Amino acid sequence: MLCGMIKHALLAVCVLTYAWAWAHEGPRNPCALQIVRGGKPGTTLHHHLYANVLNVPVPGTVCVTYADVDAALYSASTRIAVSPPQRGEWRPTELARVGELILETSKIIAAQYGLTAAEVTYNLPLLDTTKTAVANVCPRFASPMTCTPGKYRRYDGLCNNLYNPTWGAVNAVFARFLPPDYADGISAPRVALDGSPLPNARKVSALIHRDDGFHDHAATLMLIAWGQLMDHDFTLTATALDRRTRNELEECCNRPPHAKNPYCMEITVPHDDPFYRLFKFTCIDFVRGFPGVKQNCKLGPLSQFNLLTAVIDGNTVYGGSAEAARELRAGVGGLLHHHDSFPGLPLKHLLPLKNDIPDEGCIRSTGSQRCFLAGEIRVNEQLILTCAHTLMMREHNRVAVQLAALNPHWDDERIYQEARCIVVAEIQHVTYNEFLPQLLGKDVMHQFGILLQKEGYWDGYDPKVDPSISASFSAAAFRFGHSLLPSSVERWSPTHKFIASKRLHELIRQPFDLFRPGVLDEYFMGMLNQPSQAMDDGITQEVTNHLFEKENQRHGFDLVAFNLARGREFGVPGYGAWRRFCGLEPILSFEALAHLMTNNTAAMYASVYKSVDDIDLWSAGVSERPLPGSLLGPTFSCIIATQMQRVRRGDRYWYELPNQPSSLTPDQLESIRKVRLARILCDNTDNIDSLQVYPMVLQDPRINPRVSCKSGIIPHMDLTPWVEHPHAAHPPKQVLAGSSLKAGVPRTLAHHSFYYSFGLLP
């Protein structure tokens, strides 16, 4: 303690000496950031009393000035031109240019002062860029703003957190549970610990993640469908896409260097590849994620950005912008647009058709074919996902119809927004009440505090928690479902009899089976009855050799290679770092891996990687043996549970919260707690009469029995708590949080016969 006092006194004397000189000579070039050399990561004098008040350099520190930042920005701008968006909203390519400029500015500062990777990661972001020329190029949504609390959340997620408006919002950068592991400390993809290149991504895929075809005897394809729906509610990396179709990744392999996109990071196929060599296929297109901008355009290492909101807000149903939401609305009765594919038949509607760019996200064999439009662009990525989108569109319209019947004085806007709130609450509840317990197990959920309340409010919102999706979750952990994918997708009858199956790759970006009457129900019945593949290192060839395969081809791309490449370009640290992050037993040798996965898998890792710590997180994560009562191993369980804890605690609109403008009444909250995925299926399919109580788990006569939709075993959500008596004082009109814009055209319905024409009333 005495040593500490002496050290502090010496520092005070030193600072006062500099202060005297500063007082007599004036500030020549005040420090914007002072970094203590030899200190712990993140140690600065930026907020120290003396440095903050007197703003003078201290011996033994690095002093980065505001003038340094302005000069670096000017230098970067001579190579990277930035212009305001052509439209009101920033497009990914436009925002990427700002990200490039700020990243290049960071590189110049890092080179000028010889900053270490730790100093770039921990210290450089502490510099206040609002006092530099960076503020002049910073997009408005990332600049300081004032947020107004509102009853209904914004579509873009801005102002969910009133003090940090971009947390979890559209275009926010991915968060980090661990600092990025870039080869150059700032942006170059991860390499091995010894500095050598990591093993070829396609080689790792072909050697370790072969198609073994084992099945899990508990999880159904419904768990995969819901998991992918949630993945597309959470994360979409901004990347360069084909300019014509907005479908495929930007082409890299067949272009000369001068015509190649600078984000190209194509994956070379080994000459002895067991599959691709048969077709003389030597290169897989892959592009890096665009650089994003942090709140206030802070400096630091490369951070890719997310095109979706991080919180569970149903953007798969409603879209991630006011413009997208308007396009999806019918403009009457609070309804969403839909398509009547079966006129004259007593069948519910499908999603609306995508007519503006028919090839966007689709593989069409004829010009007359049409895919579907929904709140998220990947709605057609695979057919069972399209089914899940259709289910939730129907649920919104079902709820809207009932709300209109209960409140005939409500206009289109009020019905729509209230139905939207209810459906988002349903999605949150099903995810934490049915999906996560099956995925993580209740022990892990209890450990991370993500079990739902059984009654009353949950007052767990923390404005200091950033719900933004982490790089490790997006690029690795929440891609666990790729291990569960089947080689074929089955259709079953309403009486639970197998009908037929189709190879998975034939249903990727080709949802055209749904235009046949009754087929949607058959796919749902298949999801209820077909077991998923096991959670292990075995991945179906349908996505490792035939991903996005076109009609006239015999091969496609490799999803596993994409996963590995994405993790590396994100700078996601290797497997060993995540074991340490999660407080798990460190693995010091390849032999020790055999305690966590099969002996053969451990041996395969030893044959391609130089160190256990080099193993890619996604690869090791799916290879770990599952924890008791869980589908996942300990590392992925830890990362996903940590993320889901933040998603819940950092969402000001979470359905269980009290004392918010958006809070449900106690009776409304009790109604949401009755929601079950089984009831959503019963209410929004045409001919499904019976199903198991928990659709994500195979039926079992004792623990998960198959019951009738008409029985009282599957509870109904009661909407009467949303009744608002017309003679009561009307509340003030509510607007979206932080916005004065309202989507849709308000209309009043005088009667309900209109809804019969939509097939929405019994």
N, C-alpha and C positions, 0 to 999 in steps of 0.2 A: 504493500500500500504506500509505503514511504517513497519507493522508487517511482510509483505512479505520480505522486504529488510533485516530486522533483522534476519529472519529465514534463508535467503540465506547466510547472513554473517556468522552465526553460523555454517551452514553446511560447508562453505568454510574453516573456522578455523579447524573444525573437520577433514575434508579431508586432509588439509595441515599437521595436526599433524600426521595422519596416513602415509602421504606421506614422512614425515621426517623419521619416523620409517622404512618405506619401503626402503628409500634411504640408510639408514645406515645398515639395517639388510638384505636387499635383499628380493625379492618376494618369499614367502614360498609356497603358493598355490594360484595363482591368480584366481580371480572370473571370471567365464564364464558368470554368470548371477547374478545380484543383484536385489532382489525383496523388495520393500518397504512394510513392514507390516503395515496394517491399512490404506493404500492408496487406491485410486480408482483402479478397475480392470485394469490390464495392466501397472500399474505404476512400473517402474523399474529405476534403476540408470545405466542400461547397456549402454545407449547412453549419459548419463550425461557427461559433459566435464571432470570433475575431475576423475570420475570412469573410463571413457573410456581411458583417457590418462595415468592415473596412475595405473589403474587396481588393486585397493586395496579395501578391504571391508570397508563398512561404517556402523557405529553403527545403530541399529534399522532396519537392513535389513537382508534378507536371502542371503547368498553367496553360490551359487552352482558353484563348480569348474569343470574344464575340467577333472581332475582326478576322481571326483565323477562320471561323465558320463562314463568314461572309465571303472571304477570299476563296475558300474551298468550294462553296456553292457556285460562285462565278466561274471558277475553272471547270467544274462539272457541267455547267450549263452551256459551255462552248461546244460540248460533245453531245449533250442530251437536251433536246428541245421539249419544252412543256407548254401546252396551251390549254385553256379552259375547255370544258366539255362542249360538244356541239349542241347537245340537248341539255335539259336541266339536270339529268342524272349522269354520274360518271360511269362510263363504260369500262370494263376491265382493262382494255388496252390503253385507254387514256389514263386511268389511275396507275397503271404499271409504269408509265413514263415518270410520274411523280415519284413513285417508289424507287425507280432506277436513279433518279437525280439525287435523292436523299441518301441512298446506299453509296453512290459514288462519292458524295460529300464525306460520308463516314470513312470511306477507304482513304481519301486524301488526308483527313485529319489523323487517322491511324498510322499512315505511313510517315507523316510529318513528325509525329512524336514517338514513333516506334512503339505504339500501344500493343500490349499483349492481347491474346484472345479474351482473357478474363476482364481486362480493362475495357475492351470494346463492348463486351456483353453487359458488364455490371456498372461501369462508370460512365461511358459515353452517353447512355440514355438519360442520365441525370442532368445533362446540360439543358438549360431553358432555351429552347429554340424560338419561343415567342418573342424573344428580344433580339432575334437575328433576322436576316433576309429570308430565312426558311419560311417564316410566317407569310411572306408574300406569295409563295407558291403552294402553301398548304390548303388542301380542299376544305370547303366550308364545313363539311360534316365532321372532319377531324380537328377543326379549330375550336377554341373555346365557345360554348353556346349556353344559353339559359334554357332549362327544360321546365315545362309546365306539366304537373301531374294530371293524368286524365283517366277516365274509367276504362277506356279501351286502348289496348296496346297498339303502337305503330306497327305497320307491316315490316318496316326495315329494322326494327329493334332498337333504333336510336331512342335515347332517354329512358330506357328501362332502368338504368342507373342514373339518378338525377345529378350525381357529382362527376361521373365518368361516362359521358353520354355514348361513347363508341363501344363500351364493353358489351360484347356479345351481339353487336349490331352487324348488319350486312356490310361487307367490305372491311371488317375489322381483321387485324392480323391474327394468326394463330398464336395462342398462348404457349408458354413453355413450362413444363414441370421440372425440366432440367435444362441447363444452358445448351445451346446448339453445339454440335460437334462438327464444325466445318474444317476442312483440310487446311485452309489458310486463316482460320479464326474469324472469318467474316462472311464468306458466301460459297466457297468451293465445296462440292459434295464430299461427304465423309469418306475417309480412307482407313486402312488398317492402322493399328496402333504403332506399327513400325514405319509408317509412312508409305508403304506399298499399296497398290490398288487392291480393293476388295475383290473377292472372286466374282466372275461373270454372273450376272443376275439370272440369265437363262440357264447357265450350268447348274446353279444352286436349285433352280426350279426342277429341272429334268432329273437331277440326281436324288434330291431329298424329298421332293413333294410329288411323288409318283401316285398314280391312281390305283389305290388298293381296294376301294369299293366297300369298306366296312360301314355298317349302319349303326346309328345310335338308336337304342330301343325305347327312348322316352320322348325326345323332342320330335315334333312334327314340322312339316314344311310351313305351317302357319307361323311358327316362331321365326323362320327365315324371312317370310313376307313382312312380318311386323318389324323385324330388325332392320331390314333394308328400308322400309318406310321411315323409320326413325333416323337411320343413317342419312337419308336424304332430307330430313328435317334439320339435321345438325350441320352438315358439312359438304361443301363443293369448292374445290381448289380452283382458283382463277388460273387458266392456262391458255396458251395460244391454240385456237381451233381452226379447222379448215374454213377458209373464208366463204366458200360457196354453200356448203351444206350445214355449217355449224354443228357437224355431227362427229366426224373423226378428229383425232388430234392433228395438228399441223404436220404435214409430210416432211420428214427429215432424211430418210434413207436414200431416196432416189434423186436428190438434188445436189448440184455442185456446191462447194463451200461458199461461194459468193452469193448464192441464191438461198442459202439455208437460214432458217429462223435462228437468231442468236440464242434462243432458249432450247434449241435441240440438244438432247442428250440420248441419242438413239442407242439401243441395246444390240450389241453385236451377237450373232448366233454362232456358237462354236462350230467348226467345220465337221466335227464328228457327232453333231446333235442327233440323237436316236430317231427323231421325228422329222424335223425341218429339213435335214439333208436329203430326204426323199424327194423334196420339191425344190431343192436348190434355193431355199429361202435363207438369207444370210443376215437380215437386219430387221429389227422391230422398231417402229416409230415410237419415240417418247420425247416429251418436252417438259421442261422444268416449270414450276409454278411461278407466276409473276411476283415481283417484290411488292409488298404493300406499304401503307403508311400507318404509323402508330398514332395514338392520340397526340395532338399538337405536333405531329410530324417529327417525333424524336429521332435522334441519330442512334446508330447501333448496327448489329449484324443483320443479315438478310432475314426478313420475316415474310413468308408468303401470306396471302390473304384469302379469307373465306367469303364466298358469294352468298352465303346463307346466314341466318341468325343462329346463335348458339343455343338459345333457350328453346324449350318445347312450345312452339306457338302455332303449329299447324300450317307452316308455310307450304307444305306439300298439298294442302287443300286450298289455301287462300292466296298464295304468292308472297313474294318478298318485297313488293313495292306497291304503292297506291295504284300505279298504272296497271300492273299485273292483276291486282284485285278487281279493278273495274272491268277488265277484259273477261274475267271469270264469272261476273255477276249477271243474273238475268234482268235485274233492274225492277223487279216486281216481286212482292211477297217475301222479300229477304232471301230469295232462292239463288242458287248457283246455276249457271248454264249447264245443259245436259243435251244428250242426243237421243232422239227416239228412233232406235234402230229397228224396232219391231212393231210398227203401226198395226193396230188391230189385234195384237196379242196381249194377253194380261201379264206383260213382263215389264219390269222397271227399266229405267233409262240407263244408258251408258254415259261415259264422259263425253264432253263436246269434242268435235273433230278438230284436228290441227290443220288449218288450211293455209296459213300465211307462208310458212316455210315447210312444205310437206316432208322434206328429207332430213329435217333437223331432228336428230335422235332416232331415226328410223332407217330400216333397210327395206325398201319397197321393190317388188319385182315388176309391178306395173304402175303406170302413172295414175290410174284410177284409185289405187289403194290409199287409204288415209289412216293415220295414227291418231292418238288422243292428245288432248290438251288438259293440263292440270296446273296446280300451283308450283310444281317443280319440273324443270326441263327434262329430267331423266325418267319421266313417267312411263315411257315405253321401253325402258332398258331391259326388262324381262317381264314376261307375262304375269307371273304371280305378283309382282310389284304393281302392275297395272290394275290387277284385281283389287289390291289393297287400296289404291287410290280411288277406284270406283266405289268401294264400300264406304269410304269416308265422305265422298261427295254426296252419296245417297243419305248418309246419316245426317249431314247438315240440312239437306232439304226436308228430311223427315221431321227434324226438330223445328225447322222454320215453319212448317205447316202447322204443327201443334201450337207453337207460340202465337201464330196468327189467329188460330181458333180461340185461344185463351185470352188474347188481347186484340180484339178487332179494331181498336182505336190506334194501334201501333202502325207506323208507316214502314216502308221498305227498309229504310236505313236502320231503324230501331230493331226490327225483326232480325235483320242480317247480323248486326253487331252482337245482339244477345245470343243468337244461335252460334255465332263464331266463338264467343266466350265459353259456351257450354261444350262445344265439340273439342275445343282446345283442352278444357278441363278433363273431358273424357279421355283424350289421348294421353295426357299426363298421368291420369289415374291407372289406365290399363298398362302403361309402360312400367310404372313403379309397383303396381299391385300384381301383375301377371308375368310380364316379360322379364324384368330384372330378377325376381325371385327364381325363375327357371334358369336364367343365365348365370347368376352369381351365387345363388343359394342364400338362405336367410341368415346364415352365420356371418358371411361377408357383409351383407346389407346391414346387419346389426353393428358390426365392427366399424363401419363407415358412417353410421347414423343416417341411413337413407330408407329405413322402414317408414311406411306411412302411418299417420295417426289413425287410430280406430274411431275416435270421437273428438269433438271439439276442434278448435283451431290449432294450427301449428305456427307458432310465432318464431320461425327460424330464419327469416330473411336477414341477410347481413350485407349492408351496402358496401362493405369492404371486400366482398368476395366477387371476383371477376369470373363470370360464367363462360367466357370465351372458350371455344373449343381448342384443346391443346394439339400441338403438332403430333405428339405420340399417339393420341387417341385417333386423330384423323388419318394419319399415314400408316398406322399399324394396328393398334388394339381393336378398334371397332370394325376392322376388316376380318374379324374372327369368322364371320359367317361364310367366307369363301371356303372354309374347310367343311362346312355343313352342306354345301350345295350338292344336289343329286345329279346323276348322269342323265336322268330323264324325269319328266314331270307327268304325274298320273292324273287321269280324270276318273271320278267315281260317281255312281248314281246316288239319288236321294236315299236309296235303301242300303247304302254303304257297300255296293258291289263294284269291283274294278271294271272299268270300261275300256280304257286304252291309255297309251302313254306316248310322249313325244320327246325326242332328244332335246336337252336343254338349249343347245346352241341354236336350234331352230325356233326357239321362242325368245331369243335375245334380240331386242329391237324389232320384233315381229309379232305384235299382239293381235293379229288379224283373226284368230280363232274366236275372239269374243264377239264378232259380228254374226255368229251362228246362234240361233235361239236356244236358250237353255245351257249353253256351254259354260258360261260364267259360273253358274251353280255347280257344274260338274268339276270345274277346277277348284272351287272352294271345298267341295267334298273330298277331292284328292288331297288338298292341303291338310285336311283334318285327319286323314287316314294314312298318309304316306310318311314313313319315318325319314328324318334327315340322315345324311351320312354322319359318321362319328367325328367328334372334335379331335383331330389328330393331324399329323403331317401329310396325310394322303389327300390330294386334291383331284377332282375329276378332270379328265382330259377335255371335257367340254369347255372348260375355261382356261386350261393351260396350253392347249393346241388349237382350239377351234373358236376362241373368243372373237365375236364380231365377224364370223365367217360369212362370206357372201355366197349367193346361190351358185355361182359358176366357179367357186374355189373349193379346194380340198383341205385348206388350212386357214387358221385365223391367227390371232395374237395370243399372248400368254399373260394372264391376269397375275400370276405369282411374280413373274419378272417385273411387271408394272409395280406391284406392291413393294418389292425390294428397292427398285429404282426410286420410287417416291420417298421412301424413308431415308435413303441416302442423300437425295437432293434437298430434303428438308433439314438435313443435319441431325436427324434423330440418333442419339447415341446408341451404341451397341448393347447387346443383351446384358452384359455384366453390370453396366451402369444402372440399368433398371432394377436388377436384383437388389443392388445397394439402395436405390431410391425407395424401394418398397420394404426395406428392413428385412429382406429375406437372406437366407444363408448364402454367402458368396460362393460362386463356383470357380475353383482355381485350376481345374484341369478338364480335359475332354472326358476322362474316365469318370469324373464326378457327375457328368451330365446323365449318366445311366440311372442315377437316382430319381431323375425328373422326367425322363422319356425312355423310349426303348433303346436297348443296346445297339441295335442296327442304326437308329437315327443318330445316336451319339458318335458312332464310328464314322458315319457319313460326314458329319460336321468336322471331325478331325481330319478327314481326307481333303477338305476344300478350304477350311479357314485356318489361319495361322494361330489364332488365339480365341479362347472362349469369349473374351470381351468383344471380339470383332463380329460375332454372329449377329445378323440382322434381327431386330426386335420382332418383326412380324413372323419371321420363320421360326424362331425359338418359341414365340408365344403360342402358336398353334400346335407346336410339338410337345409342350409340357403336358404331363398327365393331369386330368381335371382334379380339382379339389373335391372332397366328399360333398355331395348334394349340389354340385355345380357343374356347368358344362365347360368351364374354363380352368386353366391352370392358375397358379398363384400370381404370376406377373401380370397377365392380362386382367385378372380379377381386380388387382390393385389399381391399375391405371384406369379401367372403366369405372370402378366404384369411386375413385377420386374425382373423375370428371362428372359423374352423375350427382355427386354430392355438391359440386360447385354449380351445376345447372339448376339444382333445386334451391340452394341457399342464395344464389345470386340473381334470382328471378323475382322482381318486385310484383309480378302479376301471377305468381304461383297460386294455384286454386285453393290451397289450404290456409292462406294467410288472412289474418284479421287486420283491421285498421288501415286499409288501403282504399282508394277510390274504387278499385275494381273488386273488392272483397265480396264474396258471396254471403248471403245471410246464412245463419245456422241451418235452416231448413233446406236451403238450396245445396249447401255443402253435404248434408246428409243424403240428398238425392244423388249427387255425383258419386258418393261412396257406394251406391248400389250398382254402378255401371260395371258390366262384364263384357268382355269381347264376345262371348257366346251370345248375349242378347243383341249386340250390334249386328252380328251375323244373322240371327233369327229375323230381326226387323228389316234387314236391307237386302235379303236374297229373295228369290221368287218361290222356290219349291223345297227349300231345306226345312225339314220338319223335326229332325232330331240331330243332336250332336253332343259331344262330351262337354262337361261343365267347364273344363279348362282346355280350350282348343289348341294351345301350343304344346300340349302333352297328349300322347296317344291315350285312347280310351282304355280304362281299366274298370271292370265291374265293381271293384271295391273302393278304390281311391279316386277314380275319375270316371264315373259312370256316364253312359250315354243317356240323355233324357230328352223328352219332347219339348219343343219350343213353346208349346201351349201349357206346359206344367208350370207350377209356381216355384219350381226349384231355381230357375234362372230369374233373378229379380228384374223388375222394370224400373227405369228411371222415371220418377214422378216429376212432371213439369209444373204442377199446380203452384209450387212456391214462387214461380215467376209471374203469377197472375198479378196484374196491376189494375186496380179498379179505376175506370175512366173518370168517376166523379171526384177521385182524390186529387189533391194538388199535383199538377204536373211538375216533375223535377226539371231543372234546367237542362237544355240540350247538351249532351255529352259529345265531346270530340276526341279524336285520337290524341294520345299523349304527345305533348310538344308540337302539335299541329293544329291548324285551323281548317284543314281540308277534310272534306267528307267524301267517301266513295259512293257512287251510285245515285240514282234519282229517287227521292222519297215518293212513295205512292201509298194511298190508303185503299184497302180492300173492303167493300161493303158486304160481301158474302164469301162463302167458302166453296161454292160450286166450281170455281176456277180450278181448285186443286185436284178435282177428280180427273180432269183432262190430263194431268201430269201423272196419274197413277199413284198418287202419294197419300190418299186416304183409303182406308179399308172399305 
